[in-house]
Amino acid sequence: MLSFSLPRITGVRHVRAHTLWLQFNDGLEGEIDLASQFDDLAGPVLAPLRDERLFSRVRIDAGALAWPNGADWAPEALHGLLAATKGDHRRANDADLWGERRQRTGMPEISRFYGIIITMYYVYHARPHFHARFGEHSISMEIDGDGLSGSFPPHRLPLLFAWRDEHRKELRSNWERLRQSQPPIAIAPLE
């Protein structure tokens, strides 16, 4: 099994307005005010989080924050933001790639098959990649390269490679759409 320590949110509590108390699987915890992050949020899924009532309905879904309208927030980005407020220099997976605030939030789902959930978001200076979750496992996979990071069950990894190889063109297209701040398009599951 491939192994890499990815930050996962293990606890969340709405404190006030756009401030949350977060706890991560590596022990990092504390309050974080996300109001300043909303300058860059746009689109039908993320923009509604400006509403404090909706924002307060936060929950944990597979180690990430999620809301009833389908919005979610990548734990790697939140880990980096919280660590920075504490003067903590622990780095999350791809932590050096999170310089563009507008690209750190949200992770739209683009496909789902055999219990594997595929998500993608654009990260400035990163090689084109996507994320896959299966149960408690999570992995980041390059679209055109061999780069992998995370942990994933060996019996599911061949399915992921087959799906990626079958849909490279659509994955590249989605990467470009996200780069231009457009929503990604759903990709057919592996059959």
N, C-alpha and C positions, 0 to 999 in steps of 0.2 A: 504494500500500500504506500502510495506517495504521502508524505507528511510535511506539513508546514503549518505554523501556528497563525491562524487567522483570527482577528478580533471578532468576538461575538458579544452581543448585548445580552446580559443575563438578568438585568433588572431595569425597570423604567418607572418613573412616577412624574406626573405633571405637577409642577410646583406653582407656576403662575404664568400668565400671558404666554410667551414663547420660550419659557424656561423649563427645562426638564432635569430631573436627577437621573443619571445613568450609571449602570454598573456593568463592567466588562469581564469576560472570562479570565483575563490576566490580573484582575484585582483593581484595575483603575476604576475609580468611581468619583462622582461629584456632580455639581450642578453646572449646567451650560445654558446660556441664553442664546438662542438661535435666531433672534429677531434680525440681527445684521445679515444673516444668510438669505433673507427673503428679498433683498434687493435684486437678486439674480434669478429668482424663481419665476418661471413663466410656463404657460401651457395649461391644458385642461386638468391635469392630475395634480401638479405641484402648487400652482397658484392658489387654489382654495385653502391651502394650509395657513394662509395669512389670517383666516378666520380663527380666532382664539378658541371658539367652541369646538370646531372640528379638530384643531390642533390638540386640544386637551383629551381627545378620544384615542390617543396613541396606544399602541400595543406592541408586543414583540412577536415577530413572525420569522422563524428560522434564523434567529440571531440578529435580525435587522429590525428597525422601527417600521411600523406600518400603520395606516389609517383606514377607516371604513370606505373612503372613496377610491382606494386602490393605490394611493401614493405610498412609497417607501423610501427609506433613507439608508444608504450604505453604511454599515458599521465601521468600515475602514476610515471613512471621512470623519465620522463623529468621534472616533477614537483619537484621531489626530487633532481635532479641534479641542477636545477636552484635555488631552495631554498638554497642548500648548497653553491652555489657561492655567495649568498647574505648574508650568515650567518643567514638565516631565518630557524627557527626550526619547521615550520609547517610540518606536516606529511601527506602524501597521504595515501590512502587505501593500506594496506600491506607495508607501507613505511619501516618498520623494516626488511622486507624480501628482499630488493633490493641490498644486499651486493655483489652479483656476477654480475659484469658489463655485461658480455656476455649474461646473462639470462634476462636482463632488456629490450632488444631491440627486436622489431618485435612481432607481434601477429598474427600468421597464422590463417586464417579462415578454420574451419574443417567441418562446416555444415551450412545449411540455410533452414528455413522452416517457413511458416506462418508469414513472416516479421521479424523473429528472426534470428540474425546472431550469430553463435557460434564460438569463437576463443579460442586458448589455447597457453600458453607458460609456460615453466618450470621456477620455482622460487625455488632456494636452500632453504631448511629448511621450505618450505611451505607445507601444506597438499595438496595432489593432487586435483586440481580444474580446472574449465574452466570459461570463461566469456561469457555472453550473452548480446546482445544489441537488443533493440526494439525501434525504433524511438530515442527519447532523453533519454531513460532509459537504464541503464546498471547495471548488477549484476554479482557477482562472486559466484559460487556455488561449494561446495565440491563434489567430485565424490562419495565418500563412506560415508560421514558424512552428518550432517544436517546444516553445516555452510553456511550462506548466508551473503553477504554484498552488498549493493547497493539499487537501487530502480527499481521496475519492476511492470507493470500493473497487478493487481490481476487476470484479465481474461486471461492472457498469462502465468502466473506462473504454472498452472497445466500442460500445454503443455511442459514446460521446464522440470518439474519433470518426466513426462511420457517418454520424449526423453532420459533423463539421465538414468532412470531405465532400459530402453530398450537397452542402449548402454554402460553400465558400463565397460564391458570387453574391448571394443574398446577404451574407454576413458582412462582406465588404461594403455593399450598398447601405446597409443599416449603419455601419460605422461612419460612412460619409454623411448620411442623414443626421446622425447625432452631432457630428462635427459642425453641421450647419444649424444646430438647434432645432431640428425637426424631429418629430417622434419616429421611432423605429417601426417597421412593418413586421407583422407576425410572420414566422417562418413555419412551414409544415413540419409536423413531427416525423420522427423516424418510424417507418412502417415495417 
